[in-house]
Amino acid sequence: MELSSSLQKLGAYQPRKNDKSQQLLSRKDALLKTYVAQGDEGWDLIEKLALAALDQGEVQVADECLKLLSDKFPGSPRVEVLTGIRMEVTESSEIALSFYDELLATDSSNAAIWRRKAAVLRRQGKIDQAVQELSSMLDTFYTEVEGWIELADLYNCCHQYAYALQSLSHALLLAPQNPFHFLQFAETAYLALDIPLSLKMYLQVVDMTDDDDEDLAPIDSIPTGITLRAWLGVKLCTHKLLTEPRLVNSSPSQTAPPTTSNLSSLDELSTERLRTAYLNTTGESPPKADKAFIDAMAKIIQ
């Protein structure tokens, strides 16, 4: 696994007691016997096994993996982060924070450590301090896209949508090919009541993800996944702009709204796209009233 990518994943780790970690843990005996023969891939599996063990509360297995990794890679940034995650799961928050502070005092070049520290602070409810840590990290590691996404999420949880949009704008600059970042920007703009901006970004997601190079024309295809979420966003925006005209010219970002004619056309198109998806998913005709239809589609997408 490439170093920066693996550190990003460790920096973003959250305990999940799911089937995937349980399945990996069930293979522990085989993995611990064969990992050496698999080279680098084997060591990656040992790291994943350690995380799966922590997910499932099997600390002894996690410690066995950690010892193997630390003996093989003494002083490795990945092992340091993994050791910190082990502390987060089994020790107090103060002990984990102290460990991260010691690492940063020695070497502040491991962005994943900053992110782990911010995650601990967030769990403690110390959002301001978590924001400060991520901001400090991003001052040095500007290209850490996931750091900007996390910072935006912190601002969102405090309803500071303007700051969240600023953070997301950096992510868009750094990863302009990722439609999920555009979708998050659109959803945040909607929460900020910048509906013209939100509509513009939802349409960007549709443009990036709608499969229009197949035999079927886009109008005949069935939207799924992120494209379906984006079409629902378009419908939410057009419905809001048509029913609350005051929002048309009240964009904090000064985003120009569509003309009334184009807005109506977009509303009709998004309705058609969503009705196609609803019928394909449920086998039933969707509700006719806009609000009931939107609510029904939201339940499907969830």
C-alpha positions in Angstrom: 0.0 0.0 0.0 1.3 3.4 -0.9 2.5 5.3 2.2 0.5 8.5 1.9 -2.6 6.6 1.0 -2.3 4.2 3.9 -1.6 7.1 6.3 -4.7 8.9 5.1 -6.8 5.8 5.8 -5.3 5.4 9.3 -5.9 9.1 9.9 -9.6 8.7 9.0 -10.1 5.5 10.9 -13.3 5.1 12.9 -14.1 1.9 14.9 -16.8 -0.1 13.1 -18.1 -3.3 14.6 -19.2 -4.6 11.2 -19.3 -7.9 9.3 -16.2 -7.0 7.3 -14.0 -6.7 10.3 -15.5 -9.8 11.9 -14.8 -11.8 8.7 -11.2 -10.6 8.6 -10.8 -11.4 12.3 -12.1 -15.0 11.7 -9.1 -15.5 9.4 -6.6 -14.4 11.9 -4.9 -17.8 12.4 -4.4 -18.3 8.7 -3.2 -14.7 8.2 -0.7 -14.9 11.1 0.8 -18.1 9.6 1.1 -16.9 6.0 1.7 -13.2 6.0 5.5 -13.4 5.6 5.2 -15.3 2.4 3.0 -12.5 0.9 5.6 -9.8 1.1 4.3 -6.2 1.4 0.7 -7.3 0.9 1.1 -9.6 3.9 2.2 -6.7 6.1 -0.8 -4.6 4.8 -3.0 -7.5 5.9 -1.5 -7.6 9.4 -2.3 -3.8 9.7 -5.9 -4.4 8.6 -6.1 -7.4 11.0 -5.0 -5.1 13.8 -7.7 -2.6 13.0 -10.3 -5.4 12.6 -9.3 -6.7 16.0 -9.7 -3.2 17.6 -13.1 -2.9 15.9 -14.2 -6.2 17.6 -12.6 -5.5 20.9 -10.0 -8.2 20.5 -7.1 -6.2 22.0 -4.8 -9.2 22.4 -4.9 -9.9 18.7 -4.3 -6.3 17.9 -1.3 -6.2 20.2 0.1 -9.3 18.5 -0.2 -7.6 15.2 1.3 -4.4 16.5 4.3 -6.2 17.9 4.9 -7.9 14.5 4.7 -4.5 12.8 6.8 -2.6 15.2 9.6 -5.3 15.2 9.6 -5.2 11.4 9.2 -1.4 10.9 10.6 0.3 14.0 9.8 4.0 14.0 7.4 3.7 11.1 4.8 6.5 10.9 2.1 3.9 10.1 3.0 1.9 13.3 2.9 5.1 15.3 -0.6 6.0 14.1 -1.8 2.4 14.7 -0.4 2.5 18.2 -2.3 5.7 18.8 -5.5 4.2 17.5 -5.0 1.3 19.9 -4.7 3.8 22.8 -7.9 5.6 21.6 -9.8 2.3 21.8 -8.4 1.0 25.1 -7.1 4.0 27.1 -8.5 7.4 28.1 -8.7 10.3 25.7 -6.2 12.2 27.8 -3.6 9.4 27.4 -4.2 9.2 23.6 -3.9 13.0 23.3 -0.7 13.0 25.3 0.8 10.3 23.0 -0.1 12.3 19.9 1.3 15.5 21.4 4.6 13.7 22.1 4.8 12.5 18.5 4.0 15.9 17.1 6.6 17.6 19.4 9.2 15.2 17.9 8.0 15.3 14.3 5.1 17.3 13.1 5.3 15.9 9.5 2.8 13.1 10.0 -0.5 14.6 9.0 -2.4 11.5 10.1 -1.3 12.2 13.7 -3.0 15.7 13.5 -6.1 14.1 12.2 -6.2 11.4 14.9 -5.8 14.2 17.6 -8.6 16.1 16.0 -10.8 13.0 16.0 -10.2 12.5 19.8 -11.0 16.1 20.5 -14.2 15.9 18.5 -15.3 12.8 20.5 -14.7 14.8 23.6 -17.0 17.5 22.3 -14.1 20.0 22.0 -15.1 21.1 18.5 -13.2 24.4 18.7 -10.0 22.6 19.5 -10.5 20.0 16.9 -11.0 22.8 14.3 -7.8 24.4 15.5 -5.8 21.2 15.1 -7.1 20.5 11.6 -6.5 24.1 10.6 -3.0 24.0 11.9 -2.4 20.8 10.0 -3.8 22.2 6.8 -1.6 25.3 7.0 1.3 22.9 6.5 -0.3 20.1 4.5 -2.6 22.1 2.2 -3.0 19.2 -0.3 -4.6 16.8 2.3 -8.0 16.7 0.7 -9.5 14.5 3.3 -8.4 17.0 6.0 -10.5 19.7 4.2 -13.4 17.4 4.1 -13.2 16.6 7.8 -12.8 20.3 8.6 -16.0 21.0 6.6 -17.8 18.3 8.5 -16.8 19.9 11.8 -18.1 23.2 10.7 -21.3 21.6 9.4 -22.0 19.9 12.8 -21.9 23.5 14.3 -24.1 24.8 11.6 -21.3 27.1 10.4 -22.1 26.5 6.8 -20.2 29.4 5.3 -16.9 28.1 6.8 -17.8 24.6 5.7 -18.2 25.8 2.1 -14.8 27.6 2.3 -13.2 24.3 3.4 -15.0 22.4 0.7 -13.9 24.9 -2.0 -10.3 23.8 -1.2 -11.2 20.2 -1.7 -12.8 21.0 -5.1 -9.6 22.8 -6.2 -7.4 19.9 -5.1 -9.7 17.1 -6.4 -11.8 18.6 -9.2 -12.5 15.1 -10.6 -14.3 13.8 -7.5 -18.1 14.1 -7.8 -18.6 13.2 -4.2 -16.9 16.4 -3.1 -19.2 18.4 -5.4 -22.2 16.6 -4.0 -21.1 17.5 -0.4 -20.6 21.1 -1.5 -24.1 21.2 -3.1 -25.7 19.7 0.1 -23.9 22.2 2.3 -24.9 25.1 0.1 -28.5 23.9 0.4 -28.3 23.9 4.2 -26.8 27.5 4.0 -29.9 28.5 2.0 -27.8 29.4 -1.0 -30.2 27.6 -3.3 -28.9 29.0 -6.7 -25.4 27.8 -5.7 -26.7 24.5 -4.5 -28.6 23.9 -7.8 -25.5 24.8 -9.8 -23.4 22.2 -8.0 -26.0 19.5 -8.1 -26.2 20.0 -11.9 -22.4 19.7 -11.9 -22.6 16.3 -10.2 -25.2 15.2 -12.7 -22.9 16.3 -15.5 -20.0 14.4 -14.0 -21.8 11.1 -13.3 -24.7 10.7 -15.7 -23.8 7.9 -18.1 -24.4 9.5 -21.5 -21.9 7.6 -23.6 -23.9 4.3 -23.8 -26.4 3.2 -26.4 -29.2 4.7 -24.3 -29.8 8.4 -24.3 -29.5 10.0 -20.8 -33.3 10.6 -20.8 -33.9 6.9 -21.2 -31.4 5.7 -18.6 -32.3 5.0 -15.0 -30.3 7.2 -12.5 -28.7 5.4 -9.6 -26.3 6.0 -6.8 -24.7 9.5 -6.7 -26.5 10.5 -9.9 -29.9 9.8 -8.2 -28.9 11.8 -5.1 -27.9 14.7 -7.4 -31.2 14.6 -9.3 -33.1 14.6 -6.0 -31.0 17.7 -5.0 -31.9 19.4 -8.3 -35.6 18.7 -7.6 -35.3 20.0 -4.0 -33.7 23.2 -5.3 -36.1 23.8 -8.2 -39.1 23.1 -5.9 -37.8 25.6 -3.3 -37.0 28.3 -5.9 -40.4 27.9 -7.5 -42.4 27.9 -4.2 -40.2 30.5 -2.4 -39.4 33.2 -5.0 -37.6 35.3 -2.3 -34.7 32.7 -2.5 -34.1 33.3 -6.2 -32.2 36.5 -5.7 -30.9 35.9 -2.2 -27.7 34.0 -3.0 -24.9 34.8 -0.4 -22.4 33.7 -3.1 -24.1 36.0 -5.7 -24.8 32.9 -7.9 -27.1 33.9 -10.7 -30.3 31.8 -10.7 -31.7 30.2 -13.9 -34.4 32.0 -15.7 -38.0 31.2 -14.8 -38.3 29.2 -18.0 -35.2 27.2 -17.4 -36.1 26.7 -13.8 -39.4 25.1 -14.8 -37.7 23.0 -17.4 -35.2 21.7 -14.8 -38.0 21.0 -12.4 -39.8 18.9 -15.0 -36.6 17.1 -16.0 -35.6 16.2 -12.5 -39.2 15.0 -11.7 -39.1 12.7 -14.8 -35.6 11.4 -13.8 -36.8 10.7 -10.3 -40.1 9.1 -11.3 -38.2 6.7 -13.6 -35.9 5.7 -10.7 -38.9 5.4 -8.3 -40.9 3.1 -10.7 -37.8 1.0 -11.4 -37.1 0.6 -7.7 -40.6 0.0 -6.3 -42.6 -1.1 -9.3 -45.2 1.4 -8.3 -46.2 4.9 -9.6 -44.8 7.6 -7.3 -47.0 10.2 -5.5 -48.1 13.1 -7.6 -47.8 15.9 -5.1 -44.3 17.4 -5.1 -43.7 17.2 -1.3 -45.0 13.7 -1.0 -42.9 12.7 -4.0 -39.7 14.2 -2.6 -40.3 12.6 0.8 -40.8 9.2 -0.9 -37.6 9.6 -3.0 -35.6 10.6 0.1 -36.6 7.4 1.8 -35.5 5.3 -1.2 -32.1 7.0 -1.4 -31.5 6.6 2.3 
